[in-house]
Amino acid sequence: MSAIEFHNVGRKFGAYEAIADVSLAVRDKEFIAIVGPSGCGKTTLMRMVAGLEFPTEGRVTVNGRVVRAPGPDRAVVFQQFALLPWRTVRENIGFGLTCTGTAASEKRKLVDHYIKMMHLDGHADSYPHQLSGGMQQRVALARSYVIDPDVLLMDEPFGALDAQTRTVMQEELVRLARDNPRTVLFITHSVEEAVYLADRIVVMGKKPGCIREIIDVSDVRTSEAWQELGIDEVMDLPSFVHLRTRVWRLLRSQMDDE
């Protein structure tokens, strides 16, 4: 059974057809990146998995169940960190556990674990405005992981960060995916980010939104041991350059068709 499935999904907003006939199966613990031009429906697909929007045609399932509402089995990480400014790092991370009624002793143990895992030691009692953008996004990731979701939904999570911090966070996400794997649906406008992070890349087109091609990266990553290299070393590899060019040409062809 696939972790996430889109079954001939369509979505209309009035007379406007945003998405048409999208079918995709995401395997358990697979990292999928979705790229495509603005307006192709990337975020709409993610919101359907989250239970924040619903298809007008077809259906979306998570672990075999049709998505009808948000649930604790799915966590969302947004571009804007969406932290509660009046709560500390510790309180922000533990917020979801409070909502689920987790016992105080277990909550503290879990929060402490993710504070350490996300390198937030010494900042547990800080407020969001006292943190850098990268540290705020670490808090957002910890808040998502601590509730132990089956699925992580990430909508341009590093888009608001400067280039250097974004690179560091990409490496952190690779580490998390290795040490604490989840099924991930990751939306990005960055071709390099998609190639570096994903097992497969879904390239979308628009008018209406549809899947143009799915590119498998996992075999190349495994055969060339990308996980043992730094991001700069990976991006210099001929295999990385080839995949980046392939994705970029697909996207560029859509721009030329407009």
Backbone as numpy.savetxt, mean C-alpha at the origin, in Angstrom:
# Nx Ny Nz CAx CAy CAz Cx Cy Cz
-7.26 -20.13 -2.28 -8.10 -18.94 -2.28 -7.22 -17.69 -2.28
-7.56 -16.74 -3.14 -6.83 -15.48 -3.17 -7.22 -14.61 -1.99
-6.30 -13.76 -1.55 -6.58 -12.86 -0.44 -7.56 -11.76 -0.86
-7.33 -11.20 -2.06 -8.21 -10.16 -2.61 -8.57 -10.56 -4.02
-9.84 -10.38 -4.38 -10.25 -10.63 -5.77 -11.20 -9.54 -6.24
-10.92 -9.04 -7.44 -11.85 -8.18 -8.15 -12.49 -9.03 -9.24
-13.81 -9.15 -9.20 -14.53 -9.98 -10.16 -15.31 -9.09 -11.12
-14.75 -8.83 -12.32 -15.43 -8.03 -13.34 -16.01 -6.74 -12.75
-15.17 -6.02 -12.04 -15.63 -4.85 -11.30 -15.77 -3.63 -12.20
-16.88 -2.94 -12.04 -17.11 -1.66 -12.70 -17.61 -0.65 -11.69
-17.34 0.62 -11.96 -17.81 1.67 -11.04 -18.17 2.90 -11.86
-19.44 3.32 -11.71 -19.93 4.52 -12.37 -20.27 5.58 -11.33
-20.02 6.82 -11.68 -20.45 7.96 -10.88 -21.43 8.74 -11.75
-22.71 8.44 -11.56 -23.70 8.97 -12.47 -23.51 8.36 -13.84
-23.37 9.20 -14.86 -23.17 8.69 -16.22 -21.70 8.42 -16.53
-20.81 8.86 -15.62 -19.37 8.71 -15.86 -18.91 7.32 -15.47
-18.29 6.60 -16.40 -17.78 5.26 -16.13 -16.31 5.37 -15.73
-16.05 5.24 -14.42 -14.69 5.41 -13.90 -13.85 4.15 -14.09
-14.46 2.98 -13.88 -13.76 1.69 -13.96 -14.65 0.72 -14.72
-14.05 -0.12 -15.55 -14.83 -1.09 -16.31 -14.13 -2.44 -16.34
-14.85 -3.47 -15.96 -14.44 -4.86 -16.15 -13.04 -5.17 -15.63
-12.78 -4.80 -14.39 -11.48 -5.09 -13.76 -11.56 -6.43 -13.03
-10.68 -7.34 -13.41 -10.58 -8.63 -12.73 -9.12 -8.84 -12.32
-8.91 -9.17 -11.06 -7.56 -9.34 -10.53 -7.62 -10.20 -9.29
-6.70 -11.15 -9.18 -6.58 -11.99 -7.98 -5.23 -11.71 -7.33
-5.27 -11.33 -6.06 -4.05 -11.04 -5.30 -3.82 -12.18 -4.31
-2.67 -12.80 -4.40 -2.37 -13.94 -3.54 -2.10 -13.51 -2.10
-2.26 -14.45 -1.19 -1.95 -14.19 0.21 -0.48 -13.79 0.37
-0.24 -12.71 1.10 1.10 -12.17 1.39 1.80 -11.62 0.15
1.06 -11.36 -0.90 1.64 -10.77 -2.11 1.60 -9.25 -2.02
2.63 -8.62 -2.57 2.73 -7.17 -2.61 2.43 -6.72 -4.03
1.29 -6.05 -4.21 0.85 -5.57 -5.51 0.95 -4.06 -5.54
1.64 -3.51 -6.55 1.65 -2.07 -6.78 0.77 -1.76 -7.97
-0.03 -0.69 -7.84 -0.90 -0.25 -8.94 -0.41 1.11 -9.41
-0.09 1.19 -10.69 0.33 2.46 -11.28 -0.58 2.77 -12.46
-0.63 4.05 -12.80 -1.47 4.46 -13.92 -1.65 5.96 -13.91
-2.17 6.51 -14.99 -2.36 7.96 -15.07 -3.42 8.43 -14.09
-3.38 9.70 -13.75 -4.40 10.27 -12.87 -5.78 10.05 -13.50
-6.73 9.66 -12.65 -8.09 9.45 -13.13 -8.38 8.06 -13.64
-7.43 7.12 -13.47 -7.66 5.76 -13.99 -8.38 4.86 -12.99
-8.59 5.35 -11.76 -9.37 4.56 -10.79 -8.55 3.79 -9.78
-7.26 4.12 -9.64 -6.41 3.39 -8.68 -6.96 3.49 -7.26
-7.21 4.72 -6.82 -7.69 4.92 -5.45 -9.09 4.35 -5.27
-9.91 4.41 -6.30 -11.26 3.83 -6.21 -11.19 2.33 -5.97
-10.27 1.64 -6.64 -10.11 0.20 -6.40 -9.72 -0.07 -4.96
-8.78 0.71 -4.44 -8.34 0.51 -3.06 -9.49 0.77 -2.08
-10.26 1.81 -2.33 -11.37 2.15 -1.44 -12.45 1.06 -1.47
-12.58 0.36 -2.59 -13.53 -0.76 -2.65 -13.07 -1.90 -1.75
-11.78 -2.18 -1.74 -11.26 -3.23 -0.86 -11.44 -2.81 0.60
-11.25 -1.53 0.88 -11.40 -1.02 2.25 -12.85 -1.00 2.71
-13.79 -1.09 1.78 -15.19 -1.01 2.15 -15.68 0.42 2.28
-14.98 1.36 1.64 -15.36 2.77 1.68 -16.15 3.17 0.43
-16.05 2.37 -0.62 -16.85 2.53 -1.83 -17.23 1.14 -2.32
-18.18 1.09 -3.24 -18.68 -0.21 -3.70 -18.87 -0.20 -5.21
-18.64 -1.35 -5.84 -18.79 -1.41 -7.30 -20.25 -1.30 -7.72
-20.46 -0.74 -8.89 -21.80 -0.74 -9.48 -22.00 -1.99 -10.34
-20.89 -2.65 -10.68 -20.94 -3.93 -11.37 -19.87 -4.85 -10.77
-20.15 -6.16 -10.77 -19.19 -7.12 -10.25 -19.11 -7.08 -8.73
-18.05 -7.66 -8.18 -17.89 -7.71 -6.72 -16.42 -7.76 -6.35
-16.15 -7.35 -5.10 -14.80 -7.40 -4.53 -14.86 -8.31 -3.32
-13.92 -9.24 -3.21 -13.89 -10.15 -2.07 -12.54 -10.09 -1.37
-12.55 -10.28 -0.07 -11.34 -10.41 0.75 -11.45 -11.72 1.51
-10.50 -12.60 1.29 -10.52 -13.94 1.90 -11.85 -14.65 1.63
-12.34 -14.48 0.41 -13.53 -15.19 -0.02 -14.85 -14.56 0.36
-14.82 -13.46 1.12 -16.05 -12.81 1.55 -16.24 -11.49 0.81
-17.46 -11.26 0.34 -17.75 -10.01 -0.37 -17.60 -8.84 0.58
-16.89 -7.81 0.14 -16.67 -6.62 0.97 -17.95 -5.79 1.00
-18.48 -5.58 2.20 -19.70 -4.79 2.36 -19.50 -3.61 3.32
-18.36 -3.57 4.01 -18.10 -2.51 4.99 -16.63 -2.57 5.37
-16.09 -1.52 5.99 -14.73 -1.60 6.54 -14.65 -2.69 7.61
-13.45 -3.18 7.89 -13.28 -4.20 8.92 -11.86 -4.24 9.43
-11.63 -4.83 10.60 -10.30 -4.89 11.21 -9.33 -5.79 10.46
-9.82 -6.57 9.50 -8.92 -7.40 8.69 -8.20 -6.59 7.62
-8.59 -5.30 7.45 -7.98 -4.41 6.46 -7.59 -3.10 7.13
-6.35 -2.67 6.89 -5.87 -1.40 7.44 -5.44 -0.50 6.28
-5.71 0.80 6.42 -5.41 1.76 5.36 -4.35 2.74 5.83
-3.33 2.97 4.98 -2.31 3.98 5.23 -2.43 5.02 4.12
-2.68 6.27 4.50 -2.90 7.33 3.53 -1.63 8.15 3.31
-1.64 8.97 2.24 -0.53 9.87 1.97 -0.38 10.90 3.08
-1.50 11.51 3.48 -1.50 12.41 4.62 -1.71 11.54 5.86
-0.80 11.62 6.80 -0.61 10.57 7.80 -1.84 10.29 8.66
-2.79 11.25 8.74 -4.06 11.05 9.44 -3.87 10.65 10.90
-2.84 11.21 11.54 -2.64 10.97 12.96 -3.51 11.93 13.77
-3.85 11.52 14.98 -4.63 12.38 15.87 -3.67 13.34 16.56
-3.76 14.64 16.27 -2.73 15.58 16.75 -2.72 15.75 18.26
-3.81 15.43 18.93 -3.88 15.60 20.39 -3.46 14.33 21.13
-3.03 13.30 20.40 -2.58 12.06 21.02 -1.09 11.86 20.77
-0.43 11.23 21.72 1.00 10.95 21.58 1.24 9.82 20.59
2.50 9.57 20.31 2.86 8.45 19.45 2.27 7.15 19.99
2.48 6.92 21.27 1.96 5.70 21.89 0.44 5.61 21.75
-0.24 6.71 21.98 -1.71 6.72 21.92 -2.21 6.56 20.49
-1.51 7.15 19.53 -1.91 6.99 18.13 -1.75 5.54 17.68
-0.63 4.94 18.03 -0.40 3.55 17.62 -1.44 2.62 18.25
-1.76 2.87 19.50 -2.68 1.99 20.21 -4.15 2.29 20.00
-4.47 3.29 19.18 -5.86 3.73 19.04 -6.77 2.59 18.56
-6.32 1.85 17.55 -7.15 0.76 17.03 -7.37 -0.34 18.04
-6.36 -0.60 18.89 -6.51 -1.62 19.93 -7.51 -1.18 20.99
-7.55 0.13 21.25 -8.56 0.64 22.19 -9.96 0.41 21.65
-10.12 0.63 20.34 -11.44 0.46 19.71 -11.88 -1.00 19.72
-10.93 -1.94 19.68 -11.29 -3.36 19.68 -11.36 -3.95 21.08
-11.10 -3.13 22.10 -11.24 -3.60 23.48 -10.11 -4.48 23.96
-8.93 -4.36 23.38 -7.77 -5.15 23.82 -7.40 -4.79 25.26
-7.09 -5.79 26.06 -6.73 -5.57 27.46 -5.53 -4.64 27.55
-5.49 -3.82 28.59 -4.46 -2.78 28.73 -3.05 -3.37 28.72
-2.84 -4.49 29.40 -1.50 -5.08 29.46 -1.05 -5.57 28.09
-1.96 -6.20 27.35 -1.63 -6.69 26.02 -1.42 -5.52 25.05
-2.25 -4.49 25.22 -2.11 -3.30 24.37 -0.73 -2.67 24.53
-0.30 -2.51 25.78 1.00 -1.89 26.02 2.13 -2.74 25.43
2.02 -4.05 25.57 3.03 -4.95 25.04 3.13 -4.83 23.52
1.98 -4.80 22.84 1.96 -4.69 21.39 2.48 -3.34 20.92
2.04 -2.28 21.58 2.48 -0.94 21.18 3.99 -0.80 21.37
4.50 -1.29 22.49 5.95 -1.23 22.74 6.71 -1.99 21.64
6.16 -3.13 21.23 6.81 -3.94 20.18 6.93 -3.14 18.89
5.84 -2.45 18.49 5.86 -1.73 17.22 6.61 -0.40 17.32
6.65 0.19 18.49 7.51 1.37 18.67 8.96 0.98 18.42
9.37 -0.15 18.94 10.74 -0.61 18.73 10.97 -1.02 17.28
10.02 -1.76 16.70 10.16 -2.23 15.33 10.29 -1.07 14.34
9.57 0.03 14.60 9.57 1.16 13.68 10.59 2.23 14.07
11.51 1.88 14.97 12.60 2.78 15.37 12.06 4.11 15.91
11.04 4.01 16.77 10.44 5.20 17.38 10.80 5.30 18.87
11.79 4.52 19.29 12.23 4.56 20.69 12.60 6.00 21.06
12.18 6.43 22.23 12.48 7.78 22.69 11.47 8.81 22.25
10.48 8.39 21.42 9.47 9.33 20.93 8.04 8.89 21.31
7.93 7.92 22.20 6.61 7.38 22.54 5.67 8.45 23.10
6.20 9.43 23.80 5.36 10.46 24.42 5.36 11.77 23.62
5.90 11.75 22.41 5.88 12.93 21.55 4.54 13.04 20.84
4.21 14.25 20.42 3.00 14.49 19.64 3.36 14.62 18.17
2.41 14.37 17.25 2.74 14.39 15.82 3.48 15.63 15.35
3.12 16.82 15.86 3.77 18.04 15.38 5.24 18.12 15.79
5.65 17.26 16.72 7.04 17.23 17.15 7.89 16.26 16.33
7.28 15.59 15.36 7.96 14.56 14.58 8.19 15.03 13.14
9.21 14.48 12.50 9.42 14.71 11.07 8.36 13.95 10.28
8.27 14.27 8.98 7.31 13.57 8.14 7.54 12.08 8.10
8.82 11.68 8.00 9.13 10.26 7.97 8.73 9.55 9.25
8.95 10.20 10.38 8.59 9.59 11.66 7.07 9.51 11.81
6.36 10.52 11.32 4.90 10.45 11.37 4.39 9.27 10.54
5.01 9.03 9.38 4.56 7.91 8.57 4.93 6.58 9.21
6.02 6.53 9.98 6.34 5.33 10.74 5.25 5.05 11.77
4.75 6.11 12.41 3.66 5.95 13.38 2.42 5.41 12.66
2.12 5.96 11.49 0.96 5.50 10.74 1.10 4.02 10.36
2.30 3.60 9.95 2.52 2.19 9.63 2.37 1.32 10.87
2.94 1.76 11.98 2.84 0.99 13.22 1.38 0.85 13.64
0.61 1.93 13.51 -0.82 1.89 13.87 -1.57 0.87 13.02
-1.15 0.72 11.76 -1.80 -0.25 10.88 -1.38 -1.68 11.21
-0.10 -1.88 11.47 0.40 -3.23 11.75 -0.08 -3.76 13.10
-0.25 -2.88 14.09 -0.51 -3.33 15.46 -1.85 -4.06 15.58
-2.80 -3.76 14.70 -4.10 -4.45 14.78 -4.07 -5.79 14.06
-2.89 -6.15 13.52 -2.67 -7.45 12.88 -3.65 -7.69 11.73
-3.70 -6.78 10.74 -4.63 -6.96 9.63 -4.13 -8.02 8.65
-5.04 -8.63 7.93 -4.65 -9.53 6.85 -4.14 -8.74 5.64
-4.74 -7.55 5.45 -4.50 -6.77 4.23 -4.10 -5.34 4.61
-3.03 -4.84 3.97 -2.63 -3.45 4.10 -2.94 -2.72 2.80
-3.66 -1.62 2.88 -4.02 -0.81 1.73 -3.29 0.51 1.84
-2.42 0.81 0.88 -1.53 1.96 1.00 -1.71 2.87 -0.21
-2.21 4.08 0.03 -2.52 5.02 -1.04 -1.48 6.14 -1.06
-0.48 6.03 -1.95 0.60 7.02 -2.05 1.18 7.34 -0.66
1.55 6.33 0.14 1.91 6.60 1.53 3.16 7.45 1.70
4.02 7.47 0.67 5.26 8.24 0.79 5.26 9.48 -0.11
4.11 9.78 -0.69 4.02 10.87 -1.65 4.29 12.24 -1.07
4.06 12.43 0.23 4.25 13.74 0.85 5.65 13.92 1.44
6.51 12.91 1.29 7.83 12.96 1.89 8.87 13.48 0.91
9.94 14.06 1.44 11.04 14.48 0.59 11.75 13.23 0.04
12.55 13.42 -1.01 13.14 12.29 -1.73 13.98 11.39 -0.83
14.79 11.99 0.04 15.66 11.19 0.90 14.86 10.37 1.90
13.87 11.00 2.53 13.05 10.30 3.50 12.22 9.22 2.82
11.75 9.51 1.62 10.97 8.53 0.87 11.80 7.27 0.62
13.07 7.43 0.25 13.94 6.29 0.01 14.11 5.46 1.28
14.32 6.14 2.40 14.46 5.43 3.68 13.19 4.64 4.00
12.03 5.24 3.78 10.76 4.57 4.08 10.52 3.39 3.14
10.95 3.50 1.90 10.84 2.36 0.98 11.65 1.18 1.49
12.87 1.47 1.97 13.70 0.40 2.52 13.07 -0.19 3.79
12.45 0.66 4.60 11.77 0.17 5.81 10.61 -0.75 5.42
9.88 -0.38 4.38 8.73 -1.20 3.97 9.19 -2.55 3.43
10.30 -2.57 2.72 10.86 -3.84 2.26 11.23 -4.72 3.45
11.82 -4.10 4.48 12.18 -4.85 5.69 10.93 -5.41 6.36
9.89 -4.58 6.49 8.64 -5.04 7.11 8.01 -6.16 6.30
8.02 -6.02 4.98 7.43 -7.05 4.13 8.15 -8.39 4.27
9.45 -8.32 4.55 10.23 -9.54 4.75 10.01 -10.13 6.14
10.03 -9.28 7.18 9.97 -9.76 8.56 8.55 -9.98 9.06
7.59 -9.26 8.50 6.21 -9.32 9.00 5.26 -9.21 7.81
5.26 -10.22 6.93 4.56 -10.09 5.65 3.04 -9.96 5.79
2.48 -9.16 4.91 1.04 -8.97 4.79 0.69 -8.93 3.31
-0.56 -9.11 2.99 -1.04 -8.84 1.64 -1.14 -7.33 1.50
-0.47 -6.78 0.49 -0.40 -5.33 0.34 -0.91 -4.91 -1.03
-1.78 -3.90 -1.04 -2.20 -3.21 -2.24 -1.65 -1.79 -2.13
-0.71 -1.44 -3.01 0.07 -0.22 -2.88 -0.12 0.64 -4.12
-0.63 1.84 -3.94 -0.87 2.75 -5.05 0.24 3.79 -5.10
0.78 4.01 -6.28 1.86 4.98 -6.41 1.88 5.56 -7.81
2.41 6.79 -7.93 2.68 7.37 -9.23 4.14 7.16 -9.63
4.95 6.62 -8.73 6.38 6.45 -8.97 6.66 5.08 -9.57
7.16 5.05 -10.80 7.50 3.79 -11.45 8.62 3.09 -10.69
9.65 3.86 -10.28 10.77 3.27 -9.55 10.30 2.62 -8.25
9.41 3.29 -7.53 8.89 2.76 -6.27 8.15 1.45 -6.51
7.34 1.42 -7.55 6.58 0.21 -7.86 7.50 -0.96 -8.17
8.52 -0.73 -9.00 9.43 -1.82 -9.37 10.23 -2.30 -8.17
10.66 -1.38 -7.32 11.47 -1.75 -6.16 10.67 -2.55 -5.12
9.41 -2.19 -4.91 8.65 -2.75 -3.81 7.82 -3.98 -4.17
7.27 -4.03 -5.37 6.18 -4.96 -5.64 6.63 -6.34 -6.11
5.79 -7.34 -5.83 5.94 -8.65 -6.46 5.38 -8.62 -7.87
4.24 -7.93 -8.04 3.68 -7.70 -9.36 3.21 -6.25 -9.46
3.30 -5.71 -10.68 2.86 -4.34 -10.93 1.65 -4.39 -11.86
0.57 -3.77 -11.43 -0.63 -3.65 -12.25 -0.61 -2.27 -12.90
-0.51 -2.26 -14.23 -0.49 -1.01 -14.99 -1.90 -0.75 -15.52
-2.46 0.39 -15.13 -3.83 0.70 -15.51 -3.88 1.78 -16.59
-4.94 1.71 -17.38 -5.27 2.77 -18.33 -6.57 3.40 -17.91
-7.02 4.40 -18.68 -8.25 5.09 -18.29 -9.16 5.31 -19.49
-10.31 5.89 -19.18 -11.38 6.17 -20.16 -11.99 4.91 -20.74
-12.58 4.05 -19.94 -12.60 4.04 -18.46 -11.38 3.33 -17.89
-11.25 3.35 -16.55 -10.15 2.68 -15.88 -10.18 1.18 -16.12
-9.04 0.62 -16.50 -8.96 -0.81 -16.79 -7.52 -1.25 -16.61
-7.31 -2.56 -16.52 -5.96 -3.11 -16.41 -5.38 -3.27 -17.81
-4.24 -2.60 -18.04 -3.57 -2.72 -19.33 -2.61 -3.91 -19.36
-1.87 -4.09 -18.27 -0.89 -5.19 -18.22 -0.50 -5.44 -16.77
-0.14 -6.69 -16.49 0.38 -7.06 -15.17 1.79 -7.59 -15.36
2.74 -6.99 -14.66 4.16 -7.32 -14.82 4.67 -8.00 -13.56
5.24 -9.19 -13.71 5.77 -9.95 -12.58 7.21 -9.52 -12.32
7.48 -9.10 -11.09 8.82 -8.68 -10.69 9.48 -9.71 -9.79
8.69 -10.56 -9.15 9.19 -11.42 -8.07 10.30 -12.36 -8.52
10.20 -12.92 -9.73 11.23 -13.86 -10.19 12.57 -13.16 -10.35
12.57 -11.95 -10.91 13.80 -11.20 -11.09 14.41 -10.84 -9.74
13.56 -10.36 -8.82 14.04 -9.97 -7.50 14.70 -11.16 -6.79
14.07 -12.32 -6.87 14.59 -13.51 -6.19 15.88 -13.99 -6.84
15.90 -14.07 -8.16 17.07 -14.62 -8.86 18.31 -13.74 -8.70
18.09 -12.42 -8.55 19.22 -11.50 -8.43 19.42 -11.01 -7.00
18.66 -11.59 -6.05 18.83 -11.30 -4.62 18.78 -9.81 -4.32
17.74 -9.14 -4.82 17.59 -7.71 -4.55 17.55 -7.42 -3.06
16.94 -8.35 -2.29 16.75 -8.10 -0.86 18.07 -7.98 -0.11
19.16 -8.42 -0.72 20.47 -8.33 -0.07 21.22 -7.05 -0.45
20.60 -6.21 -1.28 21.24 -5.00 -1.78 20.53 -3.77 -1.27
21.23 -2.65 -1.22 20.60 -1.38 -0.92 19.81 -0.88 -2.11
18.93 0.06 -1.87 18.06 0.54 -2.93 18.86 1.17 -4.08
19.94 1.88 -3.76 20.75 2.48 -4.82 21.39 1.41 -5.70
21.83 0.31 -5.08 22.44 -0.77 -5.85 21.40 -1.45 -6.74
20.19 -1.66 -6.19 19.13 -2.29 -6.97 18.78 -1.44 -8.20
18.68 -0.13 -8.01 18.27 0.74 -9.10 19.31 0.86 -10.20
20.55 0.43 -9.93 21.59 0.42 -10.96 21.64 -0.88 -11.74
20.91 -1.90 -11.30 20.94 -3.19 -11.98 20.27 -3.11 -13.35
20.82 -3.76 -14.37 20.17 -3.78 -15.69 18.74 -4.32 -15.64
18.49 -5.31 -14.79 17.15 -5.87 -14.69 16.15 -4.85 -14.17
16.57 -4.05 -13.19 15.70 -2.99 -12.66 15.43 -1.94 -13.73
16.48 -1.52 -14.42 16.34 -0.51 -15.47 15.39 -1.01 -16.57
15.52 -2.28 -16.93 14.65 -2.87 -17.97 13.18 -2.83 -17.53
12.92 -3.25 -16.30 11.54 -3.27 -15.82 10.98 -1.85 -15.71
11.79 -0.93 -15.21 11.35 0.47 -15.10 10.99 1.03 -16.47
11.82 0.74 -17.46 11.56 1.23 -18.82 10.30 0.62 -19.39
10.10 -0.66 -19.12 8.90 -1.34 -19.62 7.63 -0.72 -19.06
7.62 -0.47 -17.76 6.44 0.15 -17.15 6.26 1.57 -17.67
7.34 2.33 -17.72 7.25 3.71 -18.19 6.72 3.79 -19.62
7.15 2.89 -20.50 6.67 2.92 -21.88 5.17 2.63 -21.95
4.70 1.73 -21.11 3.25 1.48 -21.06 2.49 2.73 -20.65
3.00 3.42 -19.63 2.35 4.64 -19.19 2.46 5.73 -20.23
3.61 5.85 -20.84 3.83 6.89 -21.86 2.93 6.67 -23.07
2.69 5.43 -23.44 1.84 5.16 -24.59 0.42 5.66 -24.35
-0.02 5.61 -23.10 -1.35 6.13 -22.79 -1.41 7.64 -22.89
-0.32 8.30 -22.49 -0.25 9.75 -22.63 -0.28 10.16 -24.09
0.42 9.40 -24.93 0.46 9.71 -26.35 -0.89 9.50 -27.02
-1.71 8.58 -26.44 -3.02 8.29 -27.03 -4.06 9.35 -26.69
-3.79 10.18 -25.68 -4.80 11.15 -25.23 -4.90 12.33 -26.21
